[in-house]
Amino acid sequence: MSKTLRDADVIVVGAGLSGLVAARLVSEAGQEVLVLEARDRVGGRLLSAEMAPGVILDLGGEWVGPGQQKVGALARHLGVKDRPTWAHGEHVLIWRGQRHRYTAQLPPLPVPVLVDLAQGATRLGVMARLVPLTAPWRVRRAPKWDSTTAETWLAHNFVSLGAKDALRLVVRELLSAEPDELSLLYLLFVLRSTGGARAALAVSGGAQEQHFEGGAQQLALRLAGTLPGRVLSGSPVQRLLQDDKGVTLYTEAHEFRAGAVILALSPPLCSTIEYVPGLSERRQELVSRMPMGDVIKVLALYEEPFWRAKGLSGQATGDEGPVHMTVDASPESGPGVLVGFLTGRNARCFTAASPKDRRAAVLACLGRYFGPSAAHPSAFYEKDWGEEHYSLGGYDAHPLPGALVRFGTALREPCGRVHWAGAETAPRWCGYMEGAVSAGERAAEEILATS
Ligand SMILES: Cc1cc2nc3c(=O)[nH]c(=O)nc-3n(C[C@H](O)[C@H](O)[C@H](O)COP(=O)(O)OP(=O)(O)OC[C@H]3O[C@@H](n4cnc5c(N)ncnc54)[C@H](O)[C@@H]3O)c2cc1C
């Protein structure tokens, strides 16, 4: 088939938050930009849908919190309002079959477990502070830490089974992967990148503190609105050819030519494109060792947030699962909404189950946290990100043990005229919306500095 050719100064591949931020900056600097997006929508891992009349909820990225200035500033600029996540009332903990209600910052775990956890967290915090955010592979003990899995470290550094299980739960919820799939070095980097597990997992004072009215995908939709005619959806890039003068990108039906390209995709998606000439060995080795995490997001809707009347916050944690953490994601008015995640091995296991069995397991779990009413929502939604061809999983990609030290330098290093964006390339809030925005800004600055 003969292909039509379209030119631009800069082409951005991927209309997620990162790609759109990069495209807008390049465009504002006076360069002609095109964005090629595989899906028939923008937003990538941001996906908001109307789940009840006038009730728009997030099936992907949702919350922001303190320390995430860039995404906050972007939202304000685009006129997307945020509002606090409901956080009043007692939280629920189910641990070893016992249900507890609590308001303190620390969950009511047995004292020896809390002491064990505190000393482990202190050691992790001390080590994390040594890890340079832009080059974690440079810390003196990087070779050892990168060849040690998080599981091996926690197995040897906690005394009690309770503390080990609690940290396993935290790592799984934080990274949607199992501690035996992650290196200690990467865990330390993430703790440094986010300001610690509490900052990343908490609602009040943490990364779940606010959410966007009308859904987080609005950020992408409004950014795309600032680039009229420049965002071409339904355009999966299959091949990228670089020569002395520029780059040619091939989709099924079209060819595009530009002076420079920003790939705003997660590393595993980058490896679905054919590169001519091939990329550096380091880059190829890195992306082949950076799988996505596994996550299924579940949302249960009720006539009203009934748990509030019982004095509950909607936040629950438990060792039994399959939903190990929940948050009240109810809109300002309308139904009550509980959100939870199946992550890591749990997600993989439940991907294989039937929707009916999955729903039954999730609702039984919500019932244990919040009482029988929770097991009977008026509506139930789920989104398995592993089934999304153009995401391959979520929340984000993580390097396998050993990959950071050997190949980490290839994460952001441009390959000729090809520059890398995407949330996974951000030193701060790596894997989050905040990281996606800062990575888009950095990639745009790289290009503008060379043109
Ligand atoms: C369930 C879930 C919950 C999350 N919760 C939060 C949260 O509460 N807070 C938070 O900050 N973050 C959260 N995240 C992470 C956040 O959503 C991501 O960090 C962010 O959206 C990533 O943006 P991005 O632009 O880097 O990548 P993406 O959003 O993945 O964008 C990449 C784009 O590239 C496109 N693409 C792929 N292949 C091709 C190709 N060959 N050619 C052209 N286009 C292609 C994709 O379709 C996609 O649009 C969550 C993620 C998930 C999945």
PDBQT file of the ligand as one rigid body, heavy atoms in Angstrom, charges set to zero:
ROOT
HETATM    1  C1  LIG A 501      -4.916   1.548  37.764  1.00  0.00    +0.000 C 
HETATM    2  C2  LIG A 501      -3.955   2.698  37.811  1.00  0.00    +0.000 A 
HETATM    3  C3  LIG A 501      -4.014   3.581  38.878  1.00  0.00    +0.000 A 
HETATM    4  C4  LIG A 501      -3.127   4.647  38.961  1.00  0.00    +0.000 A 
HETATM    5  N1  LIG A 501      -3.281   5.552  39.977  1.00  0.00    +0.000 NA
HETATM    6  C5  LIG A 501      -2.525   6.666  39.975  1.00  0.00    +0.000 A 
HETATM    7  C6  LIG A 501      -2.813   7.717  40.895  1.00  0.00    +0.000 A 
HETATM    8  O1  LIG A 501      -3.777   7.636  41.674  1.00  0.00    +0.000 OA
HETATM    9  N2  LIG A 501      -2.011   8.819  40.875  1.00  0.00    +0.000 N 
HETATM   10  C7  LIG A 501      -0.977   8.953  39.977  1.00  0.00    +0.000 A 
HETATM   11  O2  LIG A 501      -0.280   9.974  40.007  1.00  0.00    +0.000 OA
HETATM   12  N3  LIG A 501      -0.731   7.991  39.065  1.00  0.00    +0.000 NA
HETATM   13  C8  LIG A 501      -1.485   6.870  39.022  1.00  0.00    +0.000 A 
HETATM   14  N4  LIG A 501      -1.278   5.918  38.072  1.00  0.00    +0.000 N 
HETATM   15  C9  LIG A 501      -0.146   6.101  37.141  1.00  0.00    +0.000 C 
HETATM   16  C10 LIG A 501      -0.466   7.181  36.080  1.00  0.00    +0.000 C 
HETATM   17  O3  LIG A 501      -1.697   6.876  35.487  1.00  0.00    +0.000 OA
HETATM   18  C11 LIG A 501       0.645   7.162  35.039  1.00  0.00    +0.000 C 
HETATM   19  O4  LIG A 501       1.889   7.430  35.657  1.00  0.00    +0.000 OA
HETATM   20  C12 LIG A 501       0.505   8.217  33.951  1.00  0.00    +0.000 C 
HETATM   21  O5  LIG A 501      -0.804   8.323  33.482  1.00  0.00    +0.000 OA
HETATM   22  C13 LIG A 501       1.456   7.825  32.820  1.00  0.00    +0.000 C 
HETATM   23  O6  LIG A 501       1.399   8.753  31.764  1.00  0.00    +0.000 OA
HETATM   24  P1  LIG A 501       2.371   8.571  30.527  1.00  0.00    +0.000 P 
HETATM   25  O7  LIG A 501       2.010   9.619  29.553  1.00  0.00    +0.000 OA
HETATM   26  O8  LIG A 501       3.767   8.467  30.980  1.00  0.00    +0.000 OA
HETATM   27  O9  LIG A 501       2.049   7.122  29.923  1.00  0.00    +0.000 OA
HETATM   28  P2  LIG A 501       0.690   6.552  29.298  1.00  0.00    +0.000 P 
HETATM   29  O10 LIG A 501      -0.467   7.136  29.973  1.00  0.00    +0.000 OA
HETATM   30  O11 LIG A 501       0.829   5.073  29.322  1.00  0.00    +0.000 OA
HETATM   31  O12 LIG A 501       0.696   7.073  27.801  1.00  0.00    +0.000 OA
HETATM   32  C14 LIG A 501       1.324   6.387  26.749  1.00  0.00    +0.000 C 
HETATM   33  C15 LIG A 501       0.482   6.568  25.508  1.00  0.00    +0.000 C 
HETATM   34  O13 LIG A 501       1.156   5.960  24.390  1.00  0.00    +0.000 OA
HETATM   35  C16 LIG A 501       0.199   5.291  23.577  1.00  0.00    +0.000 C 
HETATM   36  N5  LIG A 501       0.903   4.283  22.779  1.00  0.00    +0.000 N 
HETATM   37  C17 LIG A 501       1.345   3.066  23.171  1.00  0.00    +0.000 A 
HETATM   38  N6  LIG A 501       1.999   2.453  22.151  1.00  0.00    +0.000 NA
HETATM   39  C18 LIG A 501       1.977   3.302  21.101  1.00  0.00    +0.000 A 
HETATM   40  C19 LIG A 501       2.490   3.244  19.771  1.00  0.00    +0.000 A 
HETATM   41  N7  LIG A 501       3.175   2.192  19.312  1.00  0.00    +0.000 N 
HETATM   42  N8  LIG A 501       2.243   4.288  18.937  1.00  0.00    +0.000 NA
HETATM   43  C20 LIG A 501       1.542   5.379  19.371  1.00  0.00    +0.000 A 
HETATM   44  N9  LIG A 501       1.057   5.492  20.646  1.00  0.00    +0.000 NA
HETATM   45  C21 LIG A 501       1.281   4.464  21.490  1.00  0.00    +0.000 A 
HETATM   46  C22 LIG A 501      -0.775   4.729  24.580  1.00  0.00    +0.000 C 
HETATM   47  O14 LIG A 501      -2.004   4.421  23.982  1.00  0.00    +0.000 OA
HETATM   48  C23 LIG A 501      -0.870   5.868  25.597  1.00  0.00    +0.000 C 
HETATM   49  O15 LIG A 501      -1.880   6.783  25.261  1.00  0.00    +0.000 OA
HETATM   50  C24 LIG A 501      -2.144   4.838  37.954  1.00  0.00    +0.000 A 
HETATM   51  C25 LIG A 501      -2.090   3.955  36.877  1.00  0.00    +0.000 A 
HETATM   52  C26 LIG A 501      -2.981   2.899  36.805  1.00  0.00    +0.000 A 
HETATM   53  C27 LIG A 501      -2.921   1.964  35.609  1.00  0.00    +0.000 C 
ENDROOT
TORSDOF 0
